[in-house]
Amino acid sequence: MVTILVEGHGTRVGFYSSSCPRAESIVSSTVQSHYRSNPLIAPGLLHMLFHDCFVEGCDASVLIEGSNNTERTAIPNLTLRGFEVIDDAKKQIEAVCPGIVSCADILALAARDSVVLTGGVSWLVPTGRRDGRVSLASNVKLINPRESIDAQKQKFAAFGLNTQDLVALVGSHTIGTAACQTFSYRLYNFTSNGPDPSIDPALLSQLQSLCPKNGDGTRRVDIDTGSAGIFDLSFFTHLRNYQGIVESDQKLWTDASTRPIVQRFLGGLPPLSFGIEFGRSMVKMSNIGVKTGTDGEIRKICSAVN
């Protein structure tokens, strides 16, 4: 268990220890139960937290349903999975502690529990977030798979996250999948001569068979080939071997400012523990733009404002 204290955000570890002592264990058991029947829930919940925090802060705005204009309806969020897990945990918590625990905290806890279930290092999650009331698809501007490292660093820096946070958090791609349409442009017409020349030839052949030209762009492929269900270092090993599937991921190895951090995660000197640093960066990220005190609300159900 990684103990990290982040002060000045209004969140703290053990926020519900008196008001709802079973909250964290209910979230944990709920995530575990859903994970047993569908392991893809783990990357789904982890990535859902990213998509929440980078828009309006970590306030569960991504969970709000709406016909055509909430964050949940934005194109980057149409493939998110795990909403039913958050709803299930919320329902169970409301039965024992009505009106106490926010959906934003449930999501932050569920993301941590997902990492642990897939073999990652645990960390203490500061809680005390409140739920937002604003959710607009037009606010959703996430990292583009073609984006440069400089552009990615600028986006992260705007939220108080540094270059090491960027590398660690992109490491979340050690679990989960990507749609063919996210990277298929690299496989065929990347240059006038054809595929992206930086892709390992064996991987290129494999991806071309999984994502044929003019094939189903929504078909999903493991991002961390051969280890997509395990939270480990192989994602970074693949980058070192030019086997990164998503272009913006592979740039972590080719860019001079991020490559040394990848090398240190892989055992270079001085070494960095990916598991521990990921936990630290997750605590920082999950404190982006949090609503505390009297800001926001505690939703009764996570898919709608009160």
C-alpha positions in Angstrom: 0.0 0.0 0.0 1.5 3.3 -1.1 0.9 6.2 1.4 0.8 9.5 -0.3 -0.4 12.7 1.2 -1.6 15.4 -1.1 -2.6 18.6 0.8 -4.5 21.7 -0.2 -7.2 20.0 -2.2 -9.8 19.4 0.5 -9.6 15.6 0.0 -8.1 13.3 2.6 -7.5 9.6 3.2 -10.3 8.2 5.4 -12.8 11.0 4.7 -15.7 8.5 5.3 -14.1 6.7 8.3 -16.8 8.0 10.6 -19.7 9.0 8.3 -19.7 5.8 6.2 -17.0 3.4 7.3 -18.0 0.6 4.9 -17.9 2.8 1.8 -14.5 1.7 0.5 -15.1 -2.0 1.2 -18.4 -1.8 -0.6 -16.7 -0.3 -3.7 -14.0 -2.9 -3.5 -16.3 -5.9 -3.3 -18.5 -4.5 -6.0 -15.6 -4.0 -8.4 -14.3 -7.5 -7.6 -17.7 -9.1 -8.3 -18.1 -7.4 -11.7 -14.5 -8.1 -12.6 -15.0 -11.8 -12.0 -17.7 -11.9 -14.6 -16.0 -9.5 -17.0 -12.3 -8.6 -16.6 -12.6 -5.8 -19.2 -14.3 -3.9 -16.4 -10.9 -3.1 -14.9 -9.4 -1.0 -17.7 -12.9 0.4 -18.3 -13.1 1.9 -14.9 -9.5 3.1 -14.9 -9.9 4.9 -18.2 -13.2 6.3 -17.1 -11.5 8.1 -14.3 -9.0 9.7 -16.7 -11.9 10.8 -19.0 -13.7 12.3 -16.0 -10.8 14.2 -14.4 -9.6 15.8 -17.6 -13.0 17.4 -18.2 -14.5 19.7 -15.4 -12.2 18.0 -12.9 -12.8 14.7 -11.0 -16.5 15.3 -10.3 -18.2 12.3 -11.9 -19.5 14.5 -14.7 -18.7 11.7 -17.2 -21.4 9.5 -15.5 -24.3 11.8 -16.2 -26.7 10.5 -18.9 -28.4 12.7 -21.4 -29.9 12.4 -24.8 -27.3 14.2 -26.9 -25.1 16.7 -25.1 -23.5 15.2 -21.9 -19.9 14.2 -21.7 -21.0 10.6 -21.9 -22.3 11.1 -25.4 -19.0 12.6 -26.7 -17.3 10.4 -29.3 -14.2 9.6 -27.1 -16.5 8.4 -24.3 -18.8 6.2 -26.4 -16.5 3.2 -25.8 -16.2 3.7 -22.0 -17.4 0.7 -20.0 -18.1 0.1 -16.3 -21.0 2.6 -15.7 -23.1 -0.3 -14.2 -20.3 -1.0 -11.6 -20.4 2.6 -10.3 -24.3 2.5 -10.3 -24.2 -0.8 -8.4 -21.7 0.4 -5.8 -23.7 3.7 -5.3 -26.9 1.8 -4.8 -25.4 -0.4 -2.1 -23.8 2.5 -0.4 -27.0 4.6 -0.4 -28.7 1.7 1.3 -26.4 2.0 4.4 -25.3 5.7 4.2 -27.8 7.8 2.2 -26.6 11.1 0.8 -23.0 10.8 2.2 -20.7 9.3 -0.5 -20.1 11.0 -3.8 -20.1 9.3 -7.2 -16.8 11.0 -7.8 -15.2 9.2 -4.9 -16.7 5.9 -5.9 -15.1 6.3 -9.3 -11.7 7.2 -7.9 -11.8 4.2 -5.5 -13.0 1.8 -8.2 -10.1 2.9 -10.5 -7.6 2.0 -7.8 -9.3 -1.3 -7.1 -9.2 -2.1 -10.8 -5.4 -1.7 -10.8 -5.0 -3.9 -7.8 -7.2 -6.7 -9.3 -5.0 -6.7 -12.4 -1.8 -7.1 -10.3 -0.8 -3.5 -9.8 0.4 -1.8 -6.6 -2.3 -0.4 -4.3 -2.4 3.2 -3.0 -4.4 5.2 -0.5 -7.1 7.2 -2.2 -7.9 10.6 -0.7 -11.7 11.1 -0.6 -14.1 14.0 0.0 -14.9 15.0 -3.6 -18.3 16.2 -4.4 -20.3 15.6 -7.6 -20.5 18.2 -10.4 -23.7 19.4 -12.0 -22.2 20.4 -15.4 -21.7 17.8 -18.1 -21.2 19.0 -21.7 -20.0 17.0 -24.7 -18.4 20.1 -26.1 -16.0 20.3 -23.2 -14.5 16.9 -24.0 -11.0 17.5 -25.4 -8.8 14.5 -24.6 -5.4 13.5 -25.9 -5.4 12.7 -29.6 -3.5 9.5 -30.6 -1.5 11.6 -33.1 -0.4 14.2 -30.6 3.2 15.2 -30.1 4.8 14.8 -26.6 5.1 18.6 -26.4 1.3 18.9 -26.9 0.7 16.1 -24.4 3.0 17.7 -21.8 1.2 21.1 -22.2 -2.2 19.4 -21.6 -0.9 17.7 -18.5 0.9 20.8 -17.2 -2.3 22.7 -17.3 -3.6 20.3 -14.7 -0.4 20.5 -12.5 1.0 17.2 -13.9 4.6 17.0 -14.9 6.5 14.9 -17.5 7.0 11.9 -15.2 3.2 12.0 -14.4 2.5 11.9 -18.1 4.7 8.8 -18.7 3.4 7.0 -15.6 -0.2 7.7 -16.3 0.0 6.7 -20.0 1.4 3.5 -18.6 -2.3 2.7 -17.7 -2.4 1.4 -21.2 -0.8 -1.8 -19.8 -4.4 -2.9 -19.4 -7.1 -2.5 -22.0 -7.8 -2.2 -25.7 -7.9 0.3 -28.5 -10.2 0.4 -31.5 -8.6 -0.3 -34.9 -9.7 3.2 -36.1 -7.4 4.7 -33.4 -4.3 3.5 -35.0 -5.1 1.9 -38.4 -3.8 5.0 -40.3 -0.3 3.9 -39.2 -0.7 0.5 -40.9 -1.4 1.5 -44.5 -1.1 5.1 -45.7 1.0 6.7 -43.0 3.5 7.9 -45.6 3.5 8.0 -49.4 5.4 4.7 -49.2 2.9 3.0 -47.0 2.9 2.0 -43.3 4.6 3.9 -40.4 8.3 2.8 -40.8 8.9 2.9 -37.1 6.5 0.0 -36.3 8.2 -3.3 -35.6 7.6 -5.4 -38.8 6.3 -8.4 -37.0 3.8 -6.3 -35.1 2.8 -4.5 -38.3 1.9 -7.8 -40.0 -0.1 -8.9 -36.9 -2.0 -5.6 -36.7 -2.8 -5.6 -40.5 -4.4 -9.0 -40.1 -6.4 -7.8 -37.1 -7.4 -4.5 -38.7 -7.6 -5.0 -42.4 -7.8 -2.0 -44.7 -11.5 -0.8 -44.9 -12.3 -3.3 -42.2 -14.3 -2.8 -39.0 -12.8 0.3 -37.4 -14.6 -0.5 -34.1 -12.9 -3.8 -33.6 -10.8 -3.7 -30.4 -7.2 -4.9 -30.1 -5.1 -5.3 -27.0 -2.8 -2.2 -26.5 -0.3 -4.2 -24.4 0.1 -7.2 -26.7 0.1 -10.5 -24.9 -0.4 -8.9 -21.4 -3.5 -6.8 -21.7 -5.1 -8.1 -18.6 -2.1 -7.7 -16.3 -0.9 -4.4 -14.8 2.9 -4.7 -15.5 5.9 -3.2 -17.3 5.4 -5.0 -20.6 3.7 -1.9 -22.1 7.0 0.0 -21.7 9.0 -3.0 -23.0 6.9 -2.8 -26.1 7.6 0.9 -26.6 11.4 0.2 -26.3 10.9 -2.5 -29.0 8.9 -0.1 -31.3 5.8 -2.2 -30.6 3.6 0.6 -29.3 0.2 0.4 -31.0 -1.0 3.9 -30.4 1.3 6.6 -32.0 1.1 9.0 -29.0 2.2 6.1 -26.8 5.2 5.1 -29.0 6.4 8.7 -28.9 7.2 8.3 -25.2 10.2 6.3 -26.4 11.2 8.4 -29.3 11.0 11.7 -27.6 14.2 12.8 -25.7 12.3 14.2 -22.8 10.3 11.1 -21.9 12.5 8.3 -23.0 14.8 8.5 -19.9 11.7 8.0 -17.7 10.6 5.0 -19.6 14.2 3.6 -19.3 14.1 4.2 -15.5 10.8 2.3 -15.2 12.5 -0.5 -17.1 15.4 -0.7 -14.7 17.7 2.1 -15.9 19.6 4.1 -13.4 18.5 5.6 -11.1 15.6 3.1 -11.2 11.9 4.1 -10.7 9.2 1.8 -9.5 6.4 2.1 -12.1 3.8 0.7 -9.6 4.6 3.2 -6.9 5.0 6.2 -9.2 1.8 5.3 -10.9 0.0 5.5 -7.5 1.6 8.9 -6.8 0.6 10.3 -10.2 -3.0 8.9 -9.8 -3.4 10.7 -6.5 -2.3 13.9 -8.2 -4.6 13.4 -11.2 -7.6 12.4 -9.1 -7.3 15.7 -7.3 -7.7 17.8 -10.5 -10.4 20.4 -10.1 -12.1 18.6 -7.2 -15.3 20.1 -5.7 -15.3 20.0 -1.9 -17.0 21.7 1.0 -20.3 23.2 -0.3 -19.3 23.0 -4.0 -21.3 20.6 -6.1 -23.6 18.0 -4.5 -23.8 14.4 -3.4 -25.9 12.7 -6.2 -28.6 10.3 -5.2 -27.9 8.3 -8.4 -24.7 8.6 -10.4 -26.3 9.0 -13.8 -28.3 12.1 -13.0 -27.9 15.4 -11.1 -30.3 15.8 -8.1 
